[in-house]
Amino acid sequence: MADELVLIVEDNEKNRKLVRDVLRYNKYRTVETASAEEGLRLALEQRPDLILMDFQLPGMNGIEALARLRARPETRAIPVIAVTASAMTEEHQQIVAAGFDAMQTKPIRVREFMQVVRDTLARRKGRPE
């Protein structure tokens, strides 16, 4: 099902545009920002159905932002996908330990990326994947 709102938190403008364009092509609505701090504000204000969080952000990183989202009752149930340029095992372990709902590596492969988005949203709504 499309038409869900996806918050994109990505500091690289080209990556942000690519993700936005792919999501919009697939009928998702998007809101975006380049910082975790602004992402937290938008999550509270917009209550997105899904958040795509760059793992390495200037200032507050993705793990700290996720912890803040999980600490608030208003945002704790929003699924968050970590988006990272690193496929290193250590970083993957950090992402899993932090409690992200899924992980996507950059550069994104469109079909795989959209499957992760759909699966994550389906799990949130209790639908079969």
SEDO-129876 format. One line per 3 residues: number of its first residue (from 1); their letters; for each residue x, y, z of N, C-alpha, C. Coordinates in Angstrom, 2 decimals. Layout:
% SEDO-129876
NUM) a) X/Y/Z/X/Y/Z/X/Y/Z | ...
% end
This chain:
% SEDO-129876
1) mad) 0.85/-1.18/0.00/0.00/0.00/0.00/0.89/1.23/0.00 | 0.58/2.18/-0.82/1.36/3.41/-0.85/0.55/4.51/-0.16 | 0.94/5.73/-0.35/0.36/6.92/0.24/0.79/7.13/1.69
4) elv) 1.62/6.22/2.24/2.14/6.46/3.58/3.17/7.59/3.52 | 3.35/8.25/4.65/4.31/9.34/4.76/5.64/8.80/5.25 | 6.71/9.11/4.51/8.05/8.66/4.86/8.91/9.90/5.13
7) liv) 9.54/9.91/6.31/10.49/10.97/6.68/11.88/10.50/6.28 | 12.56/11.30/5.46/13.91/11.01/5.00/14.87/11.92/5.76 | 15.80/11.31/6.51/16.82/12.08/7.23/18.15/11.70/6.62
10) edn) 18.66/12.56/5.76/19.86/12.27/4.96/20.58/13.58/4.68 | 21.87/13.66/5.03/22.60/14.91/4.85/23.15/15.10/3.44 | 23.26/14.04/2.66/23.76/14.16/1.29/22.59/14.47/0.36
13) ekn) 22.66/15.63/-0.28/21.54/16.10/-1.10/21.21/15.15/-2.25 | 22.22/14.59/-2.91/21.97/13.67/-4.03/21.29/12.39/-3.55 | 21.75/11.85/-2.43/21.12/10.65/-1.87/19.69/10.93/-1.45
16) rkl) 19.48/12.08/-0.83/18.14/12.47/-0.39/17.19/12.59/-1.59 | 17.66/13.21/-2.65/16.84/13.38/-3.85/16.51/12.03/-4.49 | 17.48/11.14/-4.59/17.24/9.82/-5.17/16.18/9.07/-4.38
19) vrd) 16.33/9.02/-3.06/15.37/8.31/-2.21/13.99/8.95/-2.34 | 13.94/10.27/-2.30/12.66/10.98/-2.44/12.00/10.64/-3.77 | 12.76/10.69/-4.86/12.19/10.43/-6.18/11.69/9.00/-6.31
22) vlr) 12.44/8.05/-5.79/12.02/6.64/-5.85/10.74/6.44/-5.04 | 10.70/7.01/-3.84/9.50/6.86/-3.01/8.28/7.52/-3.65 | 8.46/8.71/-4.16/7.32/9.41/-4.78/6.84/8.69/-6.03
25) ynk) 7.76/8.13/-6.80/7.38/7.36/-7.98/6.49/6.18/-7.56 | 6.78/5.63/-6.39/6.01/4.49/-5.86/4.83/4.93/-5.00 | 4.44/6.19/-5.14/3.21/6.74/-4.53/3.28/6.96/-3.03
28) yrt) 4.49/7.10/-2.48/4.63/7.47/-1.07/4.75/8.99/-0.98 | 4.26/9.54/0.10/4.47/10.96/0.38/5.76/11.07/1.18 | 6.48/12.18/1.01/7.76/12.33/1.71/7.88/13.70/2.35
31) vet) 8.65/13.71/3.41/9.13/14.93/4.04/10.59/14.64/4.33 | 11.44/15.66/4.25/12.87/15.38/4.35/13.63/16.48/5.07 | 14.79/16.07/5.57/15.69/17.00/6.24/17.11/16.46/6.16
34) asa) 18.07/17.35/6.40/19.48/16.97/6.36/20.07/16.73/7.75 | 19.28/16.93/8.82/19.85/16.76/10.17/18.95/15.92/11.06 | 19.58/15.22/11.98/18.84/14.39/12.94/17.98/15.27/13.84
37) eeg) 18.51/16.41/14.24/17.76/17.29/15.12/16.44/17.73/14.48 | 16.51/18.13/13.22/15.30/18.52/12.49/14.41/17.30/12.25 | 15.02/16.15/12.02/14.27/14.92/11.84/13.43/14.58/13.06
40) lrl) 13.98/14.79/14.25/13.23/14.54/15.48/12.03/15.47/15.57 | 12.25/16.73/15.23/11.15/17.70/15.27/10.06/17.31/14.27 | 10.47/16.95/13.06/9.50/16.57/12.03/8.76/15.28/12.40
43) ale) 9.45/14.35/13.05/8.80/13.11/13.47/7.68/13.40/14.46 | 7.92/14.30/15.38/6.89/14.67/16.35/5.75/15.43/15.69 | 6.10/16.31/14.79/5.11/17.17/14.13/4.28/16.43/13.07
46) qrp) 4.94/15.61/12.26/4.29/14.98/11.11/3.80/13.56/11.37 | 4.36/12.89/12.36/4.03/11.50/12.68/4.08/10.61/11.43 | 5.27/10.47/10.84/5.38/9.67/9.61/5.10/8.19/9.89
49) dli) 4.80/7.47/8.83/4.59/6.03/8.92/5.92/5.27/8.97 | 6.98/5.91/8.47/8.30/5.29/8.39/9.35/6.40/8.37 | 10.51/6.10/8.97/11.64/7.03/8.93/12.82/6.31/8.31
52) lmd) 13.47/6.96/7.33/14.73/6.50/6.77/15.81/7.37/7.37 | 16.71/6.78/8.16/17.69/7.55/8.93/19.10/7.22/8.48 | 19.79/8.21/7.92/21.20/8.04/7.60/21.91/7.71/8.92
55) fql) 22.82/6.77/8.86/23.53/6.34/10.06/24.58/7.36/10.48 | 25.29/7.92/9.51/26.35/8.90/9.79/25.86/10.29/9.42 | 25.44/11.04/10.42/24.97/12.41/10.22/25.87/13.37/10.97
58) pgm) 26.03/14.60/10.47/26.78/15.59/11.24/26.00/15.93/12.51 | 26.69/16.24/13.57/26.00/16.52/14.83/25.54/15.21/15.44 | 24.26/15.08/15.67/23.69/13.86/16.25/23.68/12.74/15.21
61) ngi) 24.20/11.57/15.57/24.20/10.46/14.62/22.88/9.69/14.66 | 22.74/8.73/13.78/21.50/7.98/13.66/21.15/7.17/14.90 | 22.15/6.63/15.59/21.88/5.84/16.80/21.30/6.71/17.90
64) eal) 21.88/7.88/18.10/21.37/8.79/19.13/19.96/9.27/18.77 | 19.75/9.57/17.50/18.42/10.01/17.06/17.39/8.91/17.29 | 17.75/7.66/16.97/16.84/6.54/17.20/16.50/6.40/18.68
67) arl) 17.51/6.53/19.54/17.27/6.43/20.98/16.28/7.50/21.44 | 16.40/8.69/20.91/15.47/9.76/21.28/14.06/9.50/20.75 | 13.97/8.94/19.55/12.65/8.59/19.01/11.99/7.51/19.87
70) rar) 12.76/6.50/20.26/12.22/5.40/21.06/11.87/5.83/22.49 | 12.47/6.91/22.95/12.22/7.39/24.31/10.91/8.16/24.43 | 10.35/8.58/23.33/9.12/9.37/23.36/7.92/8.50/22.99
73) pet) 6.85/8.55/23.77/5.68/7.73/23.45/5.08/8.06/22.08 | 5.20/9.31/21.65/4.60/9.73/20.38/5.32/9.14/19.16 | 6.60/8.81/19.32/7.39/8.36/18.16/7.98/6.96/18.34
76) rai) 7.79/6.35/19.48/8.48/5.07/19.75/8.07/3.95/18.81 | 6.85/3.96/18.29/6.39/2.86/17.44/6.67/3.09/15.95 | 7.20/4.25/15.59/7.49/4.51/14.17/8.68/3.65/13.75
79) pvi) 8.53/2.83/12.72/9.67/2.03/12.27/10.74/2.93/11.65 | 12.00/2.56/11.91/13.13/3.34/11.42/14.10/2.40/10.69 | 14.39/2.74/9.45/15.36/1.99/8.65/16.67/2.77/8.65
82) avt) 17.76/2.12/9.06/19.09/2.74/8.99/19.57/2.66/7.55 | 20.09/3.77/7.07/20.64/3.82/5.72/22.12/4.16/5.87 | 22.98/3.29/5.34/24.41/3.46/5.57/25.21/3.16/4.32
85) asa) 26.32/3.86/4.18/27.24/3.61/3.06/28.20/2.48/3.39 | 28.22/2.07/4.65/29.16/1.04/5.09/28.48/-0.31/5.17 | 29.15/-1.32/4.64/28.64/-2.68/4.76/29.49/-3.46/5.77
88) mte) 30.28/-2.73/6.56/31.17/-3.37/7.52/30.36/-4.07/8.61 | 30.83/-5.24/9.02/30.14/-6.05/10.02/29.96/-5.29/11.33 | 30.98/-4.56/11.75/30.90/-3.82/13.02/29.76/-2.81/13.01
91) ehq) 29.62/-2.06/11.93/28.55/-1.08/11.84/27.19/-1.78/11.77 | 27.11/-2.88/11.05/25.86/-3.64/10.97/25.46/-4.11/12.36 | 26.41/-4.57/13.15/26.13/-5.02/14.52/25.63/-3.86/15.38
94) qiv) 26.20/-2.68/15.21/25.74/-1.49/15.94/24.29/-1.15/15.58 | 23.97/-1.26/14.31/22.62/-0.95/13.83/21.61/-1.92/14.43 | 21.94/-3.20/14.42/21.05/-4.21/15.00/20.90/-3.98/16.49
97) aag) 22.02/-3.76/17.19/21.99/-3.58/18.64/21.21/-2.32/19.03 | 21.24/-1.30/18.20/20.55/-0.04/18.51/19.04/-0.20/18.40 | 18.57/-1.19/17.64/17.14/-1.42/17.53/16.47/-0.87/16.28
100) fda) 17.26/-0.62/15.25/16.64/-0.21/13.98/15.78/-1.35/13.47 | 14.73/-1.04/12.75/13.82/-2.05/12.24/14.38/-2.77/11.02 | 15.26/-2.11/10.29/15.88/-2.70/9.10/17.09/-1.85/8.74
103) mqt) 17.85/-2.34/7.77/19.03/-1.61/7.30/19.05/-1.65/5.79 | 19.50/-0.56/5.20/19.66/-0.47/3.75/21.02/0.14/3.47 | 21.81/-0.48/2.59/23.12/0.08/2.26/23.00/1.02/1.07
106) kpi) 23.95/1.98/1.03/24.06/2.91/-0.08/25.27/2.51/-0.91 | 25.26/2.70/-2.19/24.14/3.25/-2.95/22.97/2.25/-2.98 | 21.78/2.80/-2.97/20.61/1.93/-2.92/20.41/1.22/-4.26
109) rvr) 19.91/0.01/-4.16/19.43/-0.73/-5.33/17.92/-0.62/-5.23 | 17.31/-0.01/-6.22/15.91/0.43/-6.13/14.95/-0.70/-5.75 | 15.02/-1.83/-6.40/14.07/-2.91/-6.09/14.25/-3.41/-4.65
112) efm) 15.48/-3.62/-4.26/15.76/-4.08/-2.90/15.31/-3.03/-1.89 | 15.61/-1.78/-2.16/15.22/-0.69/-1.27/13.70/-0.65/-1.09 | 12.97/-0.72/-2.20/11.51/-0.66/-2.10/10.94/-1.88/-1.38
115) qvv) 11.58/-3.03/-1.52/11.11/-4.22/-0.81/11.30/-4.05/0.70 | 12.43/-3.48/1.10/12.67/-3.22/2.53/11.64/-2.23/3.06 | 11.35/-1.19/2.30/10.34/-0.20/2.72/8.98/-0.88/2.88
118) rdt) 8.57/-1.63/1.86/7.26/-2.31/1.92/7.18/-3.31/3.08 | 8.23/-4.11/3.25/8.24/-5.11/4.32/8.18/-4.46/5.69 | 8.93/-3.38/5.87/8.95/-2.69/7.16/7.59/-2.08/7.47
121) lar) 6.97/-1.46/6.49/5.64/-0.90/6.70/4.60/-2.00/6.95 | 4.73/-3.12/6.26/3.78/-4.23/6.45/3.89/-4.78/7.87 | 5.12/-4.92/8.38/5.30/-5.41/9.75/4.67/-4.45/10.75
124) rkg) 4.79/-3.16/10.49/4.21/-2.18/11.41/2.69/-2.33/11.46 | 2.10/-2.58/10.33/0.65/-2.67/10.26/0.14/-4.07/10.51 | 1.06/-5.02/10.76/0.64/-6.38/11.07/0.19/-7.16/9.86
127) rpe) 0.57/-6.70/8.66/0.21/-7.43/7.44/1.30/-8.42/7.11 | 0.98/-9.49/6.40/2.02/-10.43/5.95/2.98/-9.71/5.00 | 4.24/-10.11/5.05/5.25/-9.46/4.22/5.17/-9.89/2.82
% end
